[in-house]
Amino acid sequence: MPRWKQRLKQSAADMLKLPPDALLDVPRITCVDGKNVVVENAGGLLKVEAEQVLLNLGKEILIIRGRDFEVTLVTEREVHLSGAVNQIEFVRDGRGAP
């Protein structure tokens, strides 16, 4: 998205006092009961294992740790996981991801 469009959306969100995820393409993570995770605006899966899932969020990497993970849905901008979630971690610059 061109930079000016991003700034326009940011200004509109600020002026209307909307949360950033309402107009901007920022990642949104929803975890329900520690068993189901939905990641919106995800850039894609980097690694899927039974105990760990890594997702590309653009400037960040999302690491979800736990057990018995299963990817239930992958779309262009959304990933759904099920399993027992123990930890959710952001790695801001992409360094340090296993």
Chimera marker file (.cmm) of the C-alpha trace (Angstrom):
<marker_set name="trace">
<marker id="1" x="0.000" y="0.000" z="0.000" r="1" g="1" b="0" radius="0.5"/>
<marker id="2" x="1.393" y="3.431" z="-0.876" r="1" g="1" b="0" radius="0.5"/>
<marker id="3" x="2.726" y="5.408" z="2.055" r="1" g="1" b="0" radius="0.5"/>
<marker id="4" x="0.205" y="8.259" z="1.665" r="1" g="1" b="0" radius="0.5"/>
<marker id="5" x="-2.732" y="5.832" z="1.837" r="1" g="1" b="0" radius="0.5"/>
<marker id="6" x="-1.324" y="4.350" z="5.035" r="1" g="1" b="0" radius="0.5"/>
<marker id="7" x="-0.965" y="7.838" z="6.562" r="1" g="1" b="0" radius="0.5"/>
<marker id="8" x="-4.513" y="8.743" z="5.491" r="1" g="1" b="0" radius="0.5"/>
<marker id="9" x="-5.914" y="5.603" z="7.109" r="1" g="1" b="0" radius="0.5"/>
<marker id="10" x="-3.901" y="6.280" z="10.271" r="1" g="1" b="0" radius="0.5"/>
<marker id="11" x="-5.203" y="9.864" z="10.428" r="1" g="1" b="0" radius="0.5"/>
<marker id="12" x="-8.796" y="8.699" z="9.919" r="1" g="1" b="0" radius="0.5"/>
<marker id="13" x="-8.452" y="6.080" z="12.655" r="1" g="1" b="0" radius="0.5"/>
<marker id="14" x="-6.962" y="8.681" z="15.025" r="1" g="1" b="0" radius="0.5"/>
<marker id="15" x="-9.602" y="11.304" z="14.222" r="1" g="1" b="0" radius="0.5"/>
<marker id="16" x="-12.489" y="8.855" z="14.640" r="1" g="1" b="0" radius="0.5"/>
<marker id="17" x="-10.874" y="7.375" z="17.759" r="1" g="1" b="0" radius="0.5"/>
<marker id="18" x="-10.996" y="3.893" z="16.267" r="1" g="1" b="0" radius="0.5"/>
<marker id="19" x="-8.663" y="1.081" z="17.310" r="1" g="1" b="0" radius="0.5"/>
<marker id="20" x="-5.733" y="0.585" z="14.904" r="1" g="1" b="0" radius="0.5"/>
<marker id="21" x="-7.066" y="-2.714" z="13.583" r="1" g="1" b="0" radius="0.5"/>
<marker id="22" x="-10.321" y="-1.126" z="12.363" r="1" g="1" b="0" radius="0.5"/>
<marker id="23" x="-8.805" y="0.559" z="9.297" r="1" g="1" b="0" radius="0.5"/>
<marker id="24" x="-5.159" y="-0.427" z="9.225" r="1" g="1" b="0" radius="0.5"/>
<marker id="25" x="-3.685" y="-3.732" z="8.108" r="1" g="1" b="0" radius="0.5"/>
<marker id="26" x="-2.127" y="-4.562" z="11.464" r="1" g="1" b="0" radius="0.5"/>
<marker id="27" x="-1.900" y="-8.100" z="12.847" r="1" g="1" b="0" radius="0.5"/>
<marker id="28" x="-4.678" y="-9.157" z="15.183" r="1" g="1" b="0" radius="0.5"/>
<marker id="29" x="-4.358" y="-12.224" z="17.390" r="1" g="1" b="0" radius="0.5"/>
<marker id="30" x="-7.360" y="-13.796" z="19.085" r="1" g="1" b="0" radius="0.5"/>
<marker id="31" x="-6.866" y="-16.644" z="21.540" r="1" g="1" b="0" radius="0.5"/>
<marker id="32" x="-9.992" y="-18.334" z="22.892" r="1" g="1" b="0" radius="0.5"/>
<marker id="33" x="-9.709" y="-20.439" z="26.065" r="1" g="1" b="0" radius="0.5"/>
<marker id="34" x="-6.020" y="-21.125" z="25.374" r="1" g="1" b="0" radius="0.5"/>
<marker id="35" x="-7.040" y="-23.677" z="22.736" r="1" g="1" b="0" radius="0.5"/>
<marker id="36" x="-7.948" y="-21.850" z="19.534" r="1" g="1" b="0" radius="0.5"/>
<marker id="37" x="-5.899" y="-19.069" z="17.953" r="1" g="1" b="0" radius="0.5"/>
<marker id="38" x="-6.887" y="-16.858" z="15.013" r="1" g="1" b="0" radius="0.5"/>
<marker id="39" x="-4.229" y="-14.588" z="13.505" r="1" g="1" b="0" radius="0.5"/>
<marker id="40" x="-5.581" y="-11.989" z="11.082" r="1" g="1" b="0" radius="0.5"/>
<marker id="41" x="-3.349" y="-10.099" z="8.641" r="1" g="1" b="0" radius="0.5"/>
<marker id="42" x="-0.673" y="-12.762" z="8.910" r="1" g="1" b="0" radius="0.5"/>
<marker id="43" x="1.953" y="-12.819" z="6.186" r="1" g="1" b="0" radius="0.5"/>
<marker id="44" x="2.212" y="-16.608" z="6.220" r="1" g="1" b="0" radius="0.5"/>
<marker id="45" x="3.370" y="-19.639" z="8.124" r="1" g="1" b="0" radius="0.5"/>
<marker id="46" x="7.112" y="-19.966" z="8.657" r="1" g="1" b="0" radius="0.5"/>
<marker id="47" x="7.231" y="-23.148" z="10.721" r="1" g="1" b="0" radius="0.5"/>
<marker id="48" x="4.646" y="-25.606" z="12.019" r="1" g="1" b="0" radius="0.5"/>
<marker id="49" x="5.456" y="-28.215" z="14.644" r="1" g="1" b="0" radius="0.5"/>
<marker id="50" x="3.385" y="-29.966" z="17.291" r="1" g="1" b="0" radius="0.5"/>
<marker id="51" x="4.919" y="-27.753" z="20.029" r="1" g="1" b="0" radius="0.5"/>
<marker id="52" x="5.554" y="-24.502" z="18.152" r="1" g="1" b="0" radius="0.5"/>
<marker id="53" x="4.167" y="-22.402" z="15.293" r="1" g="1" b="0" radius="0.5"/>
<marker id="54" x="5.955" y="-19.397" z="13.739" r="1" g="1" b="0" radius="0.5"/>
<marker id="55" x="4.062" y="-16.837" z="11.666" r="1" g="1" b="0" radius="0.5"/>
<marker id="56" x="5.352" y="-13.955" z="9.579" r="1" g="1" b="0" radius="0.5"/>
<marker id="57" x="3.653" y="-10.677" z="10.538" r="1" g="1" b="0" radius="0.5"/>
<marker id="58" x="5.759" y="-8.454" z="8.311" r="1" g="1" b="0" radius="0.5"/>
<marker id="59" x="8.118" y="-6.624" z="10.657" r="1" g="1" b="0" radius="0.5"/>
<marker id="60" x="7.553" y="-9.144" z="13.442" r="1" g="1" b="0" radius="0.5"/>
<marker id="61" x="7.524" y="-12.892" z="13.882" r="1" g="1" b="0" radius="0.5"/>
<marker id="62" x="4.848" y="-14.416" z="16.078" r="1" g="1" b="0" radius="0.5"/>
<marker id="63" x="5.873" y="-17.514" z="18.011" r="1" g="1" b="0" radius="0.5"/>
<marker id="64" x="3.120" y="-19.606" z="19.579" r="1" g="1" b="0" radius="0.5"/>
<marker id="65" x="4.312" y="-22.334" z="21.947" r="1" g="1" b="0" radius="0.5"/>
<marker id="66" x="2.356" y="-25.164" z="23.506" r="1" g="1" b="0" radius="0.5"/>
<marker id="67" x="1.422" y="-28.670" z="22.425" r="1" g="1" b="0" radius="0.5"/>
<marker id="68" x="-0.681" y="-30.624" z="19.959" r="1" g="1" b="0" radius="0.5"/>
<marker id="69" x="-0.909" y="-27.770" z="17.435" r="1" g="1" b="0" radius="0.5"/>
<marker id="70" x="-2.889" y="-28.285" z="14.284" r="1" g="1" b="0" radius="0.5"/>
<marker id="71" x="-3.436" y="-25.733" z="11.542" r="1" g="1" b="0" radius="0.5"/>
<marker id="72" x="-7.172" y="-25.783" z="10.822" r="1" g="1" b="0" radius="0.5"/>
<marker id="73" x="-7.428" y="-23.003" z="8.211" r="1" g="1" b="0" radius="0.5"/>
<marker id="74" x="-5.066" y="-20.892" z="6.124" r="1" g="1" b="0" radius="0.5"/>
<marker id="75" x="-6.300" y="-18.107" z="3.853" r="1" g="1" b="0" radius="0.5"/>
<marker id="76" x="-4.486" y="-15.262" z="2.158" r="1" g="1" b="0" radius="0.5"/>
<marker id="77" x="-4.536" y="-13.113" z="5.328" r="1" g="1" b="0" radius="0.5"/>
<marker id="78" x="-5.708" y="-15.398" z="8.134" r="1" g="1" b="0" radius="0.5"/>
<marker id="79" x="-4.428" y="-18.465" z="10.008" r="1" g="1" b="0" radius="0.5"/>
<marker id="80" x="-6.441" y="-20.606" z="12.444" r="1" g="1" b="0" radius="0.5"/>
<marker id="81" x="-4.741" y="-22.968" z="14.900" r="1" g="1" b="0" radius="0.5"/>
<marker id="82" x="-5.962" y="-25.382" z="17.537" r="1" g="1" b="0" radius="0.5"/>
<marker id="83" x="-3.958" y="-26.885" z="20.387" r="1" g="1" b="0" radius="0.5"/>
<marker id="84" x="-2.929" y="-26.114" z="23.947" r="1" g="1" b="0" radius="0.5"/>
<marker id="85" x="-1.357" y="-22.623" z="24.008" r="1" g="1" b="0" radius="0.5"/>
<marker id="86" x="1.243" y="-21.978" z="26.711" r="1" g="1" b="0" radius="0.5"/>
<marker id="87" x="2.988" y="-18.872" z="25.368" r="1" g="1" b="0" radius="0.5"/>
<marker id="88" x="2.608" y="-16.230" z="22.663" r="1" g="1" b="0" radius="0.5"/>
<marker id="89" x="5.713" y="-14.198" z="21.829" r="1" g="1" b="0" radius="0.5"/>
<marker id="90" x="6.544" y="-11.395" z="19.387" r="1" g="1" b="0" radius="0.5"/>
<marker id="91" x="10.046" y="-11.091" z="17.972" r="1" g="1" b="0" radius="0.5"/>
<marker id="92" x="10.142" y="-7.495" z="16.730" r="1" g="1" b="0" radius="0.5"/>
<marker id="93" x="12.987" y="-7.538" z="14.216" r="1" g="1" b="0" radius="0.5"/>
<marker id="94" x="12.870" y="-11.159" z="13.147" r="1" g="1" b="0" radius="0.5"/>
<marker id="95" x="16.076" y="-12.030" z="14.972" r="1" g="1" b="0" radius="0.5"/>
<marker id="96" x="16.155" y="-14.711" z="17.599" r="1" g="1" b="0" radius="0.5"/>
<marker id="97" x="13.435" y="-16.884" z="16.113" r="1" g="1" b="0" radius="0.5"/>
<marker id="98" x="14.303" y="-20.566" z="16.352" r="1" g="1" b="0" radius="0.5"/>
<link id1="1" id2="2" r="1" g="1" b="0" radius="0.2"/>
<link id1="2" id2="3" r="1" g="1" b="0" radius="0.2"/>
<link id1="3" id2="4" r="1" g="1" b="0" radius="0.2"/>
<link id1="4" id2="5" r="1" g="1" b="0" radius="0.2"/>
<link id1="5" id2="6" r="1" g="1" b="0" radius="0.2"/>
<link id1="6" id2="7" r="1" g="1" b="0" radius="0.2"/>
<link id1="7" id2="8" r="1" g="1" b="0" radius="0.2"/>
<link id1="8" id2="9" r="1" g="1" b="0" radius="0.2"/>
<link id1="9" id2="10" r="1" g="1" b="0" radius="0.2"/>
<link id1="10" id2="11" r="1" g="1" b="0" radius="0.2"/>
<link id1="11" id2="12" r="1" g="1" b="0" radius="0.2"/>
<link id1="12" id2="13" r="1" g="1" b="0" radius="0.2"/>
<link id1="13" id2="14" r="1" g="1" b="0" radius="0.2"/>
<link id1="14" id2="15" r="1" g="1" b="0" radius="0.2"/>
<link id1="15" id2="16" r="1" g="1" b="0" radius="0.2"/>
<link id1="16" id2="17" r="1" g="1" b="0" radius="0.2"/>
<link id1="17" id2="18" r="1" g="1" b="0" radius="0.2"/>
<link id1="18" id2="19" r="1" g="1" b="0" radius="0.2"/>
<link id1="19" id2="20" r="1" g="1" b="0" radius="0.2"/>
<link id1="20" id2="21" r="1" g="1" b="0" radius="0.2"/>
<link id1="21" id2="22" r="1" g="1" b="0" radius="0.2"/>
<link id1="22" id2="23" r="1" g="1" b="0" radius="0.2"/>
<link id1="23" id2="24" r="1" g="1" b="0" radius="0.2"/>
<link id1="24" id2="25" r="1" g="1" b="0" radius="0.2"/>
<link id1="25" id2="26" r="1" g="1" b="0" radius="0.2"/>
<link id1="26" id2="27" r="1" g="1" b="0" radius="0.2"/>
<link id1="27" id2="28" r="1" g="1" b="0" radius="0.2"/>
<link id1="28" id2="29" r="1" g="1" b="0" radius="0.2"/>
<link id1="29" id2="30" r="1" g="1" b="0" radius="0.2"/>
<link id1="30" id2="31" r="1" g="1" b="0" radius="0.2"/>
<link id1="31" id2="32" r="1" g="1" b="0" radius="0.2"/>
<link id1="32" id2="33" r="1" g="1" b="0" radius="0.2"/>
<link id1="33" id2="34" r="1" g="1" b="0" radius="0.2"/>
<link id1="34" id2="35" r="1" g="1" b="0" radius="0.2"/>
<link id1="35" id2="36" r="1" g="1" b="0" radius="0.2"/>
<link id1="36" id2="37" r="1" g="1" b="0" radius="0.2"/>
<link id1="37" id2="38" r="1" g="1" b="0" radius="0.2"/>
<link id1="38" id2="39" r="1" g="1" b="0" radius="0.2"/>
<link id1="39" id2="40" r="1" g="1" b="0" radius="0.2"/>
<link id1="40" id2="41" r="1" g="1" b="0" radius="0.2"/>
<link id1="41" id2="42" r="1" g="1" b="0" radius="0.2"/>
<link id1="42" id2="43" r="1" g="1" b="0" radius="0.2"/>
<link id1="43" id2="44" r="1" g="1" b="0" radius="0.2"/>
<link id1="44" id2="45" r="1" g="1" b="0" radius="0.2"/>
<link id1="45" id2="46" r="1" g="1" b="0" radius="0.2"/>
<link id1="46" id2="47" r="1" g="1" b="0" radius="0.2"/>
<link id1="47" id2="48" r="1" g="1" b="0" radius="0.2"/>
<link id1="48" id2="49" r="1" g="1" b="0" radius="0.2"/>
<link id1="49" id2="50" r="1" g="1" b="0" radius="0.2"/>
<link id1="50" id2="51" r="1" g="1" b="0" radius="0.2"/>
<link id1="51" id2="52" r="1" g="1" b="0" radius="0.2"/>
<link id1="52" id2="53" r="1" g="1" b="0" radius="0.2"/>
<link id1="53" id2="54" r="1" g="1" b="0" radius="0.2"/>
<link id1="54" id2="55" r="1" g="1" b="0" radius="0.2"/>
<link id1="55" id2="56" r="1" g="1" b="0" radius="0.2"/>
<link id1="56" id2="57" r="1" g="1" b="0" radius="0.2"/>
<link id1="57" id2="58" r="1" g="1" b="0" radius="0.2"/>
<link id1="58" id2="59" r="1" g="1" b="0" radius="0.2"/>
<link id1="59" id2="60" r="1" g="1" b="0" radius="0.2"/>
<link id1="60" id2="61" r="1" g="1" b="0" radius="0.2"/>
<link id1="61" id2="62" r="1" g="1" b="0" radius="0.2"/>
<link id1="62" id2="63" r="1" g="1" b="0" radius="0.2"/>
<link id1="63" id2="64" r="1" g="1" b="0" radius="0.2"/>
<link id1="64" id2="65" r="1" g="1" b="0" radius="0.2"/>
<link id1="65" id2="66" r="1" g="1" b="0" radius="0.2"/>
<link id1="66" id2="67" r="1" g="1" b="0" radius="0.2"/>
<link id1="67" id2="68" r="1" g="1" b="0" radius="0.2"/>
<link id1="68" id2="69" r="1" g="1" b="0" radius="0.2"/>
<link id1="69" id2="70" r="1" g="1" b="0" radius="0.2"/>
<link id1="70" id2="71" r="1" g="1" b="0" radius="0.2"/>
<link id1="71" id2="72" r="1" g="1" b="0" radius="0.2"/>
<link id1="72" id2="73" r="1" g="1" b="0" radius="0.2"/>
<link id1="73" id2="74" r="1" g="1" b="0" radius="0.2"/>
<link id1="74" id2="75" r="1" g="1" b="0" radius="0.2"/>
<link id1="75" id2="76" r="1" g="1" b="0" radius="0.2"/>
<link id1="76" id2="77" r="1" g="1" b="0" radius="0.2"/>
<link id1="77" id2="78" r="1" g="1" b="0" radius="0.2"/>
<link id1="78" id2="79" r="1" g="1" b="0" radius="0.2"/>
<link id1="79" id2="80" r="1" g="1" b="0" radius="0.2"/>
<link id1="80" id2="81" r="1" g="1" b="0" radius="0.2"/>
<link id1="81" id2="82" r="1" g="1" b="0" radius="0.2"/>
<link id1="82" id2="83" r="1" g="1" b="0" radius="0.2"/>
<link id1="83" id2="84" r="1" g="1" b="0" radius="0.2"/>
<link id1="84" id2="85" r="1" g="1" b="0" radius="0.2"/>
<link id1="85" id2="86" r="1" g="1" b="0" radius="0.2"/>
<link id1="86" id2="87" r="1" g="1" b="0" radius="0.2"/>
<link id1="87" id2="88" r="1" g="1" b="0" radius="0.2"/>
<link id1="88" id2="89" r="1" g="1" b="0" radius="0.2"/>
<link id1="89" id2="90" r="1" g="1" b="0" radius="0.2"/>
<link id1="90" id2="91" r="1" g="1" b="0" radius="0.2"/>
<link id1="91" id2="92" r="1" g="1" b="0" radius="0.2"/>
<link id1="92" id2="93" r="1" g="1" b="0" radius="0.2"/>
<link id1="93" id2="94" r="1" g="1" b="0" radius="0.2"/>
<link id1="94" id2="95" r="1" g="1" b="0" radius="0.2"/>
<link id1="95" id2="96" r="1" g="1" b="0" radius="0.2"/>
<link id1="96" id2="97" r="1" g="1" b="0" radius="0.2"/>
<link id1="97" id2="98" r="1" g="1" b="0" radius="0.2"/>
</marker_set>
